[in-house]
Amino acid sequence: MDLTNDKTGRLAERLNTSPYREFNFAVYGIGAVAKSVIDALPHLRIAGLMDKAPENTGKIIYGKRVLDYHEVIGAVDAVIIASSDVYWETIFKRIAFLKSEHGKEIFFTNGEIAALQQGDASVSGNPYWNVTAAQLEAAIDAHEVISFDVFDTLVLRGVSRPEDLLQVVEAEAKGLAMGPEQFLNARKQAEERCLRESGENFTIDDIYGQLAQAAGLPEAEAKHLRELEVAAEIDHAVPRQELLRLYRHCLAGKKSVYLISDIHLPLPVMEQILSRCGIEGYAGLLVSCEAGASKKSGALWERYARVVAGKTALHIGDSDRADVANPLPHGIDTFKVMGPYEMLLASSIRDAAVHSTTLPDSKAVGLLLARLFDNPFALSGKKGVPEISSLFDFGYVFFGPLLYNYFSWLTAELEAGRFDRVLFLAREGYLLEKLYAGIVRRLDRDDLPEGIYFKTSRRMASVAALKTAADVHETLKDSFSGTTKQLLNNRFGVPCRDEADSDEIMVNTDPRLKTVVDDHLEEILENAARERAGYLRYIREIGLKPGSRLALSDIGIKGSIQYYLGRFFDADFFGFYVTGFVGAWNPYGMADRTKALFPESPPGHGRPSNVMKYHILFESALAAPEGMYIKANPDGTFVNGPCFNNQRLFAQKAQLHAGIEAFILEMLELNGKAMPPVSPALVDEIFGLSMDGRMTIAPEVKETFFVDELFGVVNEKKIWD
């Protein structure tokens, strides 16, 4: 399955129509993809190539001159971005001025036309983004009495929406006459009846009284359900740290502070929630169901106004009506602070909310809201675009949900003693194995197989698998762009004879490379036999035996390491990948030996997931402290490649890893000894936010992301450049 050719085929179809047949094109790129575009479109009028490196300008590559921007502007009608799709948006941003300022059409390798992003005025124009914490502090300092709303202002519930907390109760309603499938609707209907019959100041006891009566529940069961809901409210309550800081600022300034809430929970429960969140020292707590009056109706403000009569008062809350508009007629000034979920819906990432459909989704989104929008002024001056300013947050927000879901899926697949070991393939497996071990301990899952960080690489496994000339020729199907020396040294581990050495850049489909390989075939196979012996010694030393049932864990894509391992070690391998071409689409024919959390189909058979589209992030985010494993020596030691920036910056990578681990642990804390999955669509949407432009990634975060290559040409480049 040649994925690149499939993409260029669709590009050829588009460009073979009017008016593009008459266009002069530049191809952006000098690698194997650029060569495939040139070869696939022989009748296209290609004026030259483009590259970001100024030192390549003027060079002749693949028979085409590398142009500078002035030449492109003067002689070219359109540009084709010829690269791996993960770089398309990055390159487009770099050259978008050619479209916006000079009218050049820009195409991706698959034929799609690159579109300029327009700012969403409904997001960027929100006046709330101009409100600052300093303004609120000044307002607090100018008043004698301060009151706070409670939920979504001072206290968060740990789920994305308050009603989702009822799903926690629903999940606990087991072994009762009213099962989980009945509870949620019955509970909502009971609340609606309370509202109709008693008005808005009903209590939780009123709700469960109505529920018991309508459903014919025994009193003890209704009481138990009530206790479950109260426990859920208490257990999921967390303080909103920035508002807690401002609350304490009020106390330090000797202000009288009141808490006012429209809620059905009684005072003792509210006091427990506030105590759990470290909220103490308030002068009074007013609760609508106890007072028989609400903020929403205005009656509670009338009462509160009498309490603070003669003093300047300020109320802080999130509801436009209950907290902002209604106090004003009673002489109480107000200050609007958005709740986290409201901030999400008003922000540039609001579309993510539509993918949250289950209780695990709500818990995951709740954690992300607390991370991104705990501070109600997090988007101040940012026009509604959230920013990731630390590597910890990058790991927590983008990789945390994805890897939580991966391990939820993987642990389910590993149940029932199907496998003897699970091998976490280097180097992404460095972190994956640690996360797996922590999850197994946390879940108390002794039934799951032992995890091993397995030292390997595509280079290491592919060379060890070479036994015949046909094996060697097969490896030439893998993409390559470089010199003959680079091919022989880096891919096969043998030196290049002087007569075969050339500075010319060639790609793997060039027949001259096959000739060079054939001339070095004896050395290649002799070296492969030595490397295979060292590899098999390592395999024996870690206790793997022929016939073992071995699960492999990796990011995936094609499963090449699994394929090559199976060529020289007789074990029952099964690959469990984050993403990739598995099942019938697996290019190595491992249809019944591979699975993926995000299974992909080739171009033209559906849109790729964001996880696949931006999979290159894994290579940097899940870096290990050591360079790529090249081979195992006969004495049991290893030869590693050089340490690139991902290794030099490993202390920073550890912060990212800590963010991933923190998200997973917090989800486990919310779910107990279980890992219910988050909806794949939500996970994929969140991961896509890392690269699709809807969030800002701080420069100091971007500059730590690199991808390095040793299987073909030895090189390293920034992911964001």
N, C-alpha and C positions, 0 to 999 in steps of 0.2 A: 504494500500500500504506500504509494508515493504521495504524501500529503501536499508537498510543494507543487508538484505538477498539476494536482487537482485545482489548486488555487490559481496558478497561472493560466490554466485552461479557461477558467471563468473570466480572468482578466482579458485574455485574447478575444473571447466572445464579445465583451463590451467594447473593446478598442477597435474591433473590426466593423464598427458601425459609424455612420456619419454623425458628427463631423470629425471624429477622432482619427479617421484614416489619413487626414491631411495634416495632422498635428506633428510638430517636432517635439520629441520627448527627451527628458533627462531621467536616468534611473538612479535613485538615491540608494547607494550601497555599493560595496566592492567585494562582498563575500559570495558564498555559494548561491544564495537566493538571487542575487543580482545576475549571476551567470545563468541561472535557470530561466530568468525572465528574458534575457537576451536571446537564449537559445530557443525559447518557446515562441518568440515573436520576431521571426527573421525578417518579416516585411515591414516592421515598424520603423519609422524614421527616428532613430535614436541618435541625438546629437552628442551625447556623452554621459558620463557618470557624475555623481556627486558624493562627497564624503565630508564628515564633520572635521576631519583632521586637515588643517591647512597644508601640512607638508606633503600630502598626497596630490594636491592640485597640480595639474600638468602631466602627471604620470599616465602612461598608457596601460590599462588593465582590461583584459578580455577584448583587446582591439579597440577600446574606446578611451578617449581622453577624459580625465577627471576635471570638471569645469569649476570655475569659481562662481560666486553669486552674480557678479556683473554679467558674465557670459550667459548664465541661465536666464536672467531677466531680459537680455537682448536677443537671444536666439531660440528660446524654448517656449512652447505653448502649454506644456503640462509636465508634471513630475510623477513618476511611479516610485512609491516607497517600497523597496525590495529588501525586506528583513524579516526576522521572526516576528509574528504578530504581536508579541508582548511589547515590542518597541515601537509599534505603529504610532500610537498616540504621542509618545515622547518625541519621535522624529517630527511628527506633524506640527507639534507645538513649536519646534525649533524653526521650521520653515513656513509656518502659517502666514507669515508676512508676504510670501510670494503670492498667496491667494488673496489676502485681504487688501494688499497695497498694489499688487501688479496684475491681478486677475488670472493668475496661472491656475489651471485645474490640477488637483492633486489626487492621485489614486493610491489605494492600498493594494497589496499584492493579489488580493482576491477579487479585484475589480470594483470594490466599493469606493465611492467618492468620499473623500474626507470632508467633514462639515465643520465650519466654524461654530464654536459654542457661543450662544447668546446668553447674557445674564438674565435671570428671571426677576423681573421687577417686583413681582408679588412677594419674593423673598427678600431681595436686597433693599427694597424700599420701606420695609417695616420700621416705623419710628422707634420701636422698642430697642433696636440694635444701637441706638444712640444713648441709651440709659446706662449709667455707670454705678458701680459700688460707691464711688466717692459722693455721688449725688444723694444716694440713700443715706450714707453716713451723715452728710450735712443736714438732711431732713430730720434724722433722728436727733442730732445734737440741738436742733432748733425747737424741739418739743419736750414737754415735761413728762408726758405719759405715752407709752408705746404699746400697741397691741399687735399680736401676730396671729394670722390664720395658722392652723396646725398642719393638716395633711396637704402635701405637695408644696408646702412653704417651709415649715420647720422640719417636718417628718416625711420621709418617703416610705413607700410600702414594699419595695423590693420586687415589684412587678410593673409592667409598663402601664397598666390601667387598673384603677381600684376594683372594678368588677371581676378582674382576673383572679383576685384573691379568693373568690368563691369557688374557683376551680380547685384550689388547694383543699378546701373543705370537701368538695365533690370527690376528689381522689381518696379522701380518708373515710368516706361513707361506705365502708365495707362491712358485710355481715349484718346490716341493718335491714329492717323491713323496707325502708326506702333506699334503694340502691343508688350508686353513683350516676347511673343514666337518668334517674328521675329527679335527683336533688336540685340541680341547677335551675331548671324551669320552675319547679315548685317554689324554690326560694325567691326567685324574681317575682313570681305571681303573688306571693304573700306580701312582698314589699309594696307592690302596686295596690293591693287591697288596703293596706295600712294607709297609704297616701290618700286613697279615695275616701276612706271612712273616718280617719282621724286627723287628716292634714299632715303637714310635713314634719311635725315634731314627734314622730313615733320612736319607740325604743326597740332595741334588739329583742327584748322579751315580747313586744307586740308582734314582731315579725314571726317569731317561732310559735307564738300562740295561734296566729292565722294559719301558718303552715301545718301545724298539728291538726287543727280543726278541718282544714280542707282535705288533707291527705289521710285523715283517720289514724294519725300516728299516736302511739302510747306516749304519755307525758315524759317518761324516762328517755325515750329515744329523741324526742324533740329537744329535751334539755341537753343530751349528749351532742347533738348537732350544733346547738348554740355554743356549747363549750369549745367545740372544734373551731368555730368561726372566731371566737374571742381569742383562742390560742394562736390562730393564724395571724390575726391582726397584731398581736404582741410579738410573735416570733419573727415576722417579716418587717417590723418597723426599724428603720435606720435613720439617723439624723442627716439632715442636709447641711454639710459642713460649713459652707459659706454663710448660710443663714444662722447657723449655730454660733459662728464667730460674731455676727452682728448682734445676735441676742445677748451674748456675753458682753459685747461692747456697750449695750444698753445698761446692763447691770453695773458694769464698771463705772458708767457715767451717772450712777445713782438715779436712774429713771425708774418709775413704777411701770412694771411690765405685766400685761394681761394676755392670756391666750383665749381665743374665741373660735369655736368650731361648730359648724352645722354637721352633726353626726348622730348616729343612733346608739353609740356606745355610752355606757354610764360613766360617771366620774371616776370610780375606782379603776376601771379598765383604762381610761384615758391617762390617769396618773401613772399606771404601770408602764404604759407606752412611753410617756414623757421621761420617766425615770430611766428606762432602758436606753433612751437616746441622750442621756446626760443633760436633760432640760430641767433645771431646778431654779428655785429662787423667784418664781413669778408671784405677783401680788394676787392674782385671781385667775380662775379657769372657768369660762362660761361655755356650756355645752347645750345645744339647742334642745335635745330631747329631755334634758333635766330642767331647763328653764321654761319649757313650753313656749318658746319663741325662737325665731330663726334670723340669721343674717339675711337670708334670701328674701324674706318678707319685709324686713326692716324693723320688725318688732324687737329683735334682740339689740339692735343699735339704739333704739329708744331707751331701753333699760340701761345699756352701758353708758350712754351719754349722761344719765343721772349720776352714775358712779364717778365719772371724771369731770363733773361740772365745775367750771371755774378754772380749769387747767387746759393748756394746749395739748391736743392729743393727735397722734398719728397712728394709722392702721396700715399694716403691711400684709398683703395677700395676693392670691393668684386669680380669683374669680372677678371678672369684669363687673358683674352685677353685685354679688354678695359682698365682695371685699373692697371694690373700688368706687362704684357709684352709690350704693345704698348708705354708707356712713356719712356722706357729704351733707345731706340735709340736716343732720344732727350735730353739725359743727365739728366733725371729726375729719381731719385731713387724711388722705390716702396715698399709698405708693404701690404701684403694680409691680409684682415680680412674677415672671412666668414660671409655671411648674415645668419639670423636665419633659413630660410628654407633650405639653403645649409647645415647648421650644423645639422639640423634634418636628412636630407638624408644621411649624413656621419656618424651618430651616431648609437648607439646600439638600438635605438628605431625607426629606419627608416621605419620599416614595418607599423607603424601607419599611415604614409602618404597615403597609398593606400586606406584607409577607408574614406578619406575626399573627398566627391563627390558633395556636395551641398553648397550653399552660407552660410547657418548657420554653416555647418561644417567648412568652411574656416574661418569664424569669430571666432569660438571656437578655432581652431588650431592657428589662429593668436594671440589670447590672450595667449595661452600656450607657443607659440614661444617667445613672448615678456617676459614671466615670466622665461622660462628656458634658453633662448639664447640671451637675451638682451645684455649680456656681451659676446663679441666674443671670450673671453678666458675662458668661463665657463667650458669648458672641458679640459683645459690645465692640463696636468699631470694625467688625469683621463681615458686615452685611449678611449675616445669617449663615455664614460658611464655617462649620466647625473646623478647628485646627488640632492636629496631633503634634505636640511639641516635645514629646519624650519617647524614647525607644520602649520604655515600659508600657506606655499607652498604645503604641503601635502594636506591640505583641498582644496586649490585652484585648483591644478592640477588633483587630482584623484576624489574627491567628487564633485567639482564644476560642471563639465560637466554632471555628472550623475544626480545630484539633479536638475540642470537646466532642463534637459530633463524630469525628473519625474514631475516637476511642470508644464511644458509645456503640458504634457499629462493629468495630474490631472485636471488642470483648464479647459481643453476642455471637460473632462468627467463630470465636475460639472456644466456645463452650463445648461441653460433653466429651472432653478428652480426645478431640479429633487430631490434635497435633502434639508432638513431643516437645518442641521448642518453637519460639517465634524469634526470627532473626531480624533485627532492626538494622537495615543496610546503611553503611557509612556513606556520606557523612551526616546527612540529615537525621540518621538514626541515633546520633549522639544524644540529641535532646529527646527524641521519641521514646527511646528505651527508658530514660529517666522518668518521663511522664507516665509511661506504662507501669513501671515499678511502683510509683507513688499511688496510682489509681488502684492497682491490685491490693496494696496495703490498706488504702482507705476504704475500699469496698469489702475487705476481708474475703478476697476471692482466691483461696488456695487451689481451687479447681482449675484455674487458668494456667497455661504453660509458662515455663520460665522464659524470660526475655533475655536476649544476648545482643550486645552491640557488635555487629558482624563487620569486620574490616574488609572492605572491598571497594571496587569502583568498576565502571564500565571498561576502563583500560585494563585493570587487573584481571577481571573475569574473562574478557574477550581474548586476551593473549593466551591465558591458560587453556582455553578451549580449542586452540588451533592445533589440529592434528594432520590435516591434509592441505593440498594446494587449493582445493575447493573451499575449505574453511577460510583460508586467507583471502581468496577472491570475494567471498561473501561479505567480509568486513568492509570492502570497498563500496558497498551499497550505502554505508553510513555517510552522512554529509561530511565533506572535507573541503577546505580551501586553504592552500598553502604551498610550500615548496616540497620537493621530493625528500629533502633532508628532514623536514619537519614531519612528514608522513612516516618515514621509517623510524625515526627516533621516538616520536611521541606515541604513535599508535602501535608499533611492533617491537620497540625496544632494541633495535639494531642500528649500527652506524651506517651512514650512506657512503658508498664508494665514491671516490673523487670523480670518476667519469660520469656518474649519475647525478652529481650535485648540480642544482640549477636554482637561480634566484627567481625564476619565473613562477608566478602564482598560478596554480592549477587547481581544478576541482575534481572530486572523486569520479566523475563520469568521463574524464579525459582518458582516452585509451593509452596514453603514454605512461600514466601512473601504473597501470596494470603491467606494462612492460618492465618498469623499474622494480615493481614488487616481485615479478617472476625472476628477475636477475638476482634478487636477494632471497629467494625462497628457502634455500637450504639454511641460511643463517636464521631466518625468521622461525622456522620450525624447530631448529635446535634450541633457540632461546625459549620458545614456547614450552618445550619439554622441561627445561630447567625451572621455569616459572611455575609450571603445573605441579612439579614435585614439591616446591616450597609451599604452594597454596594448599596442597593436600595434607602436608604436615601440619599446617596451622589448623585446618579443619579437624584433624584427628585430635590435636591438642586441646581443643575446646569441647571435645566429647561428642562430636557429631559422627554418626555411624552410617554406613551404607544402608539404605532401606528406611532411614528415619523419616518420620512425617514432619516436615518443616514448613511452617508458615513464614512468609517473607513480608516485611512491612517496609514500605518506601513511599516516596511521593508518586512515582510511577511513570506515566506517559506511555512507554511501550513495554516495559518489563524486560529490558535487554539483559540486565544482570541475572535475573531468574533464568532466562533462556540459556545464557552462556554457562552458568553453574550446572545446569542440567546436562550439558554436553560432556562434562568430565567428572561429575560426582553423582553417583547413583543414589539419589534420595527422592522422596515424594514431596516435591516443592509445590506450594500453592501461594500465589501472590495476592496480597491485600493492599491495594494502593489508594492513595487519596484521590487521584484522578488518572485517566489514561484510556488508551484504546484496548479494551478488554473484551472477553467473549468473542463473538464472531468477527469483531473488528481488529483483533490483536494481530499485528503484522508478523509475529513469530509463530502463529498457528497455535497459541496456547489458549484456545477457546474455552476449554473446561478447567483451566488451571489458574485463572486470573479473575479478580473482581475489583471493583473500584467504588468508592463512596460517590464519586462523580464520574460515572462511565461516559465516555465520549464516543462520538461517531465522526467519521471523516468529514472534511468540508463538503458542503452540498447536501449533507444528510441531517441538517439541524444546526442551530447556533451553538457554539461552544459555551461551556460554563465560564463564569469569571475565574473560577479556580484554575481551569485549564488555560484561559487566556493570559492570566498573570502568574502562571506557575513558576516563572523564573524568580519570583520573590522568595520562594522557599530556599533556593540555593544560598541566598545571603542571610535570610532571617534565621534559618536553621543551621547555621554554620557550626563547625566543630573547631576545636583549637588547633588541630593538626592539618597539614596539607593533604592533598589527595593521595590515597593509597595507590602506589604504582605496582608494587609486587611484594611477595613474601619471599625472603631469602631462605636457603636451605637450613640455616642455623636458627630459624624461628624469629628473626628480626624482620623489620619491614623497611622498604624504601618508600619514602613519601615525596611528593612533589614539593615545590617551594611554598612557603607561607606567604600568601597574598594579604591584601588589606582586610579581608574577612577574618583572618587569623590575628593580624596585628591589632585589630579592633575588637578582639574577642571579649574584653571586659565590657564594652558597650553592648555586644550581642547578648551577654549574660543578663543585662537589664531587660532586653526584649524577651528573653526566655522566662525571666521572672514574671513578666506581665502575662504571658501565656499560662504559666502555671497558676498564677493568682486567679485568673478567670475560671479555669477548670476547677480549682479547689472551692471557689465560691459557689459554683454551680452544684458541686457535690454536697456542699453544706446545705444548700437549699433543697436538694432532692433526697438527702439521706443516703442509704446504701443502695442507690440506683442511679442509672445514667439514662433517663429517658431522652430520646433524640430531639434536637431542635429541627424544625422544618428545613430541608435542604435548600429550598428557594430563599429562605431568610438568610441562611449561612452564606450562600453564594452572593446574595445582594450585599451583605456586609463586607465580604472579602473584596468585592469589586470596588467599593468605596475607596480602597487604598490607592487605586490607580486611575479612576475614571474622571477625576477632576472635580467631583462634588465636595471633596474635603480638601483642606490645605494641609500639606505635610511640611513641617518646618524644615528649612534648609539644613539645620544641624542634624536632623534625622535622615534626610535624603543622602547626605554626603557619606553616610556609613554603609550604604548599600552598593555592593559590588558583585559581579559574577565573573568567575575565572574559568579558563578552559585549558585542559592539558591533553585531551584525547586527539585533538588535531593540532592547531596552532597554539603555542603557549601565549596566552594573552589574558588580559583583565580589563574590564570596563565597568564604568558606573551604570547602574540601572537607570537612575535619573541623571540625565546629562544634557 
